[in-house]
């Protein structure tokens, strides 16, 4: 081959190779930024927010393939789960703070470090309660998974988390007060149930969600049981409403429109009235009650295409931020009064003296995914009666709820790891770690969990 021909051949070959590399780069840029087919379909903000989309397309009630991916990047996470992640900026907005080391014996406390996308355990409270131990393991497994599957480096930081119902200042917690000026600086973390309960009746979250999906596929709203359902322990009440659950039983117990009962699964009559958690979704109306602060049932109830009925939330979990409530009085006035009228509820809201709730109510039922009733449930019967008279309104609210939780993927494994990574980033951006943390790295989680699994916690006889 002549020298000129060889040169032209080499030039052509290099040109083809360069075009090939450019093609690969463009392909990976799109995929690295997370342009999923469904994301392209939802570029319009109004379409992306499920509550503003009145379609009856049943595909919006079920997960999409990307909701199971654990390696989403920051752009993908923000695009897919904007509402779920909104609690993080809320905490960041309170500004910088100093994190001092706490007494390691504080009940439910874990003090740890993130370094190079690995989790290191510095201290854990000497808890021996089986529930606390399993909750702690579940939480740390979640965080570990989010760190090691992150496609990008996360900032190194130190943190404290607490497993108790009551919040601890400057820590990650399961619930925070639903008011804008809380005395506590707390950061919400996902509930341990997103990994698993140790109880065989519950188990892993995704298993429960699959059971709920089976009910939702096989039971249209019109065929669900036309009653309000609740089970629970009557004395387990918030401090702000010490008779909340007793009031519910007093109002709804034994009524034709309700299946409301105090839980007696451990009774001595040999029976029991407990329901598998997925069975609540077979009812049109599901009543949610808070516990001392929150109840772990909320996320499961949010997975139902049923009307979620509750007293106004005093505490928020990560999924509590997904609630878009409408007060029962406003709902009834809008539909049966022709427009939203002034009610005792709206007047109280307009003249609110204290800190406003973080999650506020909506005034249009088409935007709502839950219904607020009075704390003493005095208007519960009227509310259920209204929903029975207007099944299309009830179904809209019910569908809104499942679209927000399941259709938008906010209860998915992808959302869980995205939330943990956003929490680490947000926390690290404002925390000022005190010198008393020192340079101690702690124990790698992989080693710690092996020791934890084999630890002997049996009582020791005295010598």
N, C-alpha and C positions, 0 to 999 in steps of 0.2 A: 504494500500500500504506500502511495506517495506521501511525503511528509505533510503536504497541505491537506490531503484527504484524511490522514490520521488526526490532524489537528481539528478538522471540522467534525470528525466522528466523536473525539473527546469532548468538544464543546457541546455537541448535541446531547451526548450522554449526561454531562453535568447539568445541562438545562433541564432535562427530564427529571433528573434526581431532585433538583431544587424545587420543581413544581410538585413533585411527590411529597417532599417535606412540608411545603406550604399547605398542601391539602390536609396532611396529618395535623399540623398545628391548628388550622381552622376547625377541624373536627373536634380536637380536644379542648379548644377554647370554648366552644358551645357546650360540650358535655361537662367541662370543668366548672363553667358558670351555672350549670344546672338547668339548661333549657329543655326540660322534659316536655313531651307532647302535650300533657295535660296542663303544664304551666303556660305554654304558648296559647292554649285555648282559653286561659283565664287571665290574660294580660290586663284586661279592663278591670279597674278596681271594683266597680259595682258587681261584676260577675264573680270576682275572686271572693268577695264576702258573701257566704251562702245565705245570710238572712235577708239580703236584698234581692234575691232571685226567687220569684214566685213559681218557678217551674215545678211540675210534678214529676220530673224525670227521676225515676227510682235509683238510677245510678249514683245520684248525689247522696244517697243514704248509706253507701258502702265504700270501703277503703279503695284507694288507688294503688298501683304497684309501688310507686315511690314512697309510700307510707311505711314500707317495710325495710327501707334502706338505712343502714347505720353509718354510712360514710358521707353524708351530705355535708357540703361546705357551708360557709357562713351565708353566702348569697342564696343558696337553695333553702336553707333553714328559714331565713327571713322572709323569702317569697312564699313559702308554703304555710308557715305557722305564725303570722304576724300577731294575731290576737293572743295566743298562748304566751308568746314571749314578751308581751307588753308589761308584765309585772317587773321585768328587769330594769328598763329605763326609769320606772317609777321609783325603784330603790336607789338607782344611781343618782337621781335628781336631788336626793337629800344631801349629797356632797361627801367629802372625804371624812374618814373617821379613823380612830386609833384602835387597833386590835391588840388587847393584852391577853396574856395566857390566863386561863381560868383554873380554878381548883379541879384537878382531874377526877375527883370523886363526885362531882356534880352529877346527879342522876341523869342518865341518858346522853351524856356529853361524849362527843368524839372530837379530838383535836388532831389535825392532820396537815399534810403539805402536798402540794402538786409541784412536781419538778420533771421537766422534759416529758410531759404527757404521761407521767407515772404517778401513782398514788402511794404516799408514805404515811403510815399511821404513827402518830406521836403518843397519844394516850387515849384510852377508852375507860369510861366509868366502870367500876367493879359491880356491874349489874348482874343479877342471877335470875331475874324473872324471865321465863322462856319467851314470852312475847317480845320483851325488849331486846333480847339477844337475837331473835329471828328478824325483827325489824331492822336492827343495826346491820346485820349481815346483808339483808336485801338492799338497803340504801347504799352501802359501800360497793356492792356488786354492780349496782346501776352506774355509779360514778366511775368505777374502774372501766366498765365497758365503754362509756362515753369518751373517756380519755384515750384509750388505746385504739379506738376506731376513728378518731378525729383525723381528717385528711390534712390538717394544718396544725402547726404548733400552737399550744395554748400557753398563756402566761404562767410563770411560776408564782406561787402564792401560798400563804398559810390560811387556814380557816378553822372555824368551829361549827359543828352542827349539833342539834339537840333533838332527841326523839320524843320528848315529853309533849303533851298537848299544850301546856302553857309555854308561851314564847320566852326566849332568853335574849337579852340585848346583844347586838353584834354577833349574830349567829344565823345559820341556815335552819329553817324551821318548816313544819308542815302547814302551819296556818298563821296568818297575821290579821290584825284587826281591819275591818272594812271601814276605815275612816282615814281621811287624808293627813291627819296630824297625830298619828299614834305616838305614844311616849317611847315605844320600842323601835329600835333600828334593826329590823329583821329582814331576811331575804328568804323568799319561798323556794323550797326544793320539792321535787316530785314526791308523791306518797310512796311508801315502801311497796304498796300493792302493785305498782307498775313492774316490779320484779316478780314477787309472789307473796302470798300468805303461806304460813306454815300449816294452816288448817286445810284438811283434805276437802272440805265442803266449798272452799274457794279456789286455792291454787293460783296459777299464773294468770295475769290479766288477759293475755291474748286468748287463752282457753275460754275464759268467761265471755269475752267479746264474740268469739265464734258461736257460742251457745245462744247469745242474744241475737246474733245475725240470723240464726236458724229460725228463731221465733219471728223476727221482723220479716223475713222472706215468706214465711208461711201464714202470717196473721196480719191482714190489712187492718188499718186503724178501725174501720167500721165493724170488724169482727172481734175486736178486743173486748175484754170484760168491762162493762160500763159502770165501774165503781172505782172509788179512790182506795188505794191500798197502802198499808203501813204496818210494819212490825218493829218492835223495839223494846228497850228496857225503860220503864216509866220514870225511874228516878234519875236517869243520866241526863241532866239538864244543864244549859248554860247558866252562868251566874247572873246574867242580865235577864233571864226568863226562867226562874227556878221551878215553875210548874208547867213549862212548855208542853211536855209530853203527856202529863196528866190531863191538861186542858184538851189536848187533841183526843184522847180516849173518851173524855167526858162528852165532847161534842159529837164524835163520830162513831163511838163504839156501839155495835148492835144496830146501826141504821141501815136501811135498805140500800142507800147509795154508797155505802162504804164497806170495806173489808179492813177495818182498823182494829188491831188487837195487840195487847201487851204480850211480848214474847214469852212463851212458856215451854221452850224446847227442853229445858232441864227440870221440868216439873216432876212431881211424884206420881202423877196420874198415868204414867206409862205412855202418854201420848206426846203431843207437841204440835205447835202451830207454825213453826218456822217455814219459810219459803226459800228455795234455792234463789240466789240473787238474780239469776236471769229471769225467773218467773214473774218478777215485778213488771217486766216489760210486756207481759200478756194482759195488763190492765191499761185502760185509757188514761188514768190519772194516778200519779205516783206522788205520795207525800214524803218530803224530805224534812228531817228535823236535825238540828245541830246537837252535838254532845256538849261536853264541858267547854270546848271551843268549836270543833268541827266534827263531822262524822265521815268515816272512810267510805260510806256508801255513795257519796255524791257522784263520783266518777262513773260508777256502775249505772246509777239512775240516769245520768246524762246520756248514756249510750242507748237508751230506749227512745223509740219514736212514740213517746207518751207525754202527756202534759205534766211537767214538774211543778208541783204546788208546794209552797213553803212560806214560813214567816220570813221577814226580811233578814238577809244574811248579816250576822255580826262579825263573822270571821271568813276569810278567803283562803282557799287552797289554790294550787296552780290552776286547777280546772274551774275554781270558783270565778276566775276572771273571764270565763267563757259565758257566764250567765248574763242574759239580757232580760231582766224581769219587767213585767208590767203589773202595777197594782190592780187587784181585782176590781176595785171601784172604778178605776180609769178604764179598764177593759169593758165592763158592763156599760158604762156611760158612752163609750165610743160606739159600741155596736147597737145597743137598744135605745140610746138617747140621740143617735144621729151624729153626735160629735162628742169630743172629750169635754166633759163638764167639770165645774169646780166641785170638789168633794172634800171631805175631811182630810183625806190623804194628801191631796194636792195642796190644800191650804197649809197643812203641817209642813210639807216640803218647802213651800215658798217662804215660810217664816222660820226655817231651820236656824237655830242659834249656834249649835256646836259644829264640829268638823263634819263636812259632808261625806257621805260614803264614797269610797273609791269606785265601786261598781254601782252606778246609778240606774234608775229605772228608765224605761222607754215609755212613750205615750201612744204608740201605734202597735196594735197586736201583730201586725204583719212583720214587725221587726223583733218581736218577743220570742223567747224560747223557754220562758218560765212565768209563773203567776205568783205574785206575792199576796198573802192573806194576812189577817190580823194575828198578832202574837198569841192571842188567846183562842184563835181559830173560830171566833164568833161569827165570821162571815164565810166559813168554809162551806156550809151546806148551800148557801145562796150561790157561791162560786161554782160548785159542782153542778147545781141546777142550771145555771147559765150555760156551762159548757155542754151539758146534755141537750139544751135547747138549740145550741148553735154548733153542731158537730163539725161543720166546715171550718169554723174558727178554731175549735179545739185541735183539729187535725193540722191546721197551719202551724200552730204553736208547737205541736208535737214534732212535726217534720223539721221545723227550724232547729229544734234541739239536736236531733240526730244528725242533721246536716252539719251543724257546728262541731259536734264531738267526733263523729265517725267520718262523714263525707269529707270534711276538711282535714281529717287526719290528726286531730288534736289529742286523741288517746292512743296514738300509734307508737310503735317502737322508735320510728324515726323522730317523732316529736319529742319523745323522752330524751334521747341522746342530744338532740338539738338544744333542748332546754338546759340540760346540765352544762353543756359547753358555753351557752350564753351566760349562765350563772357564774361560771369560773371567770369568763372574760369581764363581765360587769363588776363583779366583786373585786377582782384584781385592779380594776381601773380607779378605784376610790379608797381601797383599804391601805392603811399605813401600819405595817406590822411592827409592833413594839419590839425593842431590843431583847426583852425577856424570852422571846422565842429562840434566840440564839441561832447557832448553825446546825443544831441537831437535825439530821435527816429523818429519823424515825425508821420504821421497818417497812420494807416493800410490801404492798398489799398481798401479792401472790404468796409471800412467805407467811405473813400474818394470818391469812385465811386458813392455811394448812394447820397452823398451830391452834387456831380457834376451833377448828373442826374436831381436833383430837384432844382438846382440853378436858380434863376430868373435873366436873363441877359437883360431884357427889359430896354429901356432907361428910366431914371428918369427925371421927370419934376423938374425944379428949384423951390425953395420955394418962 
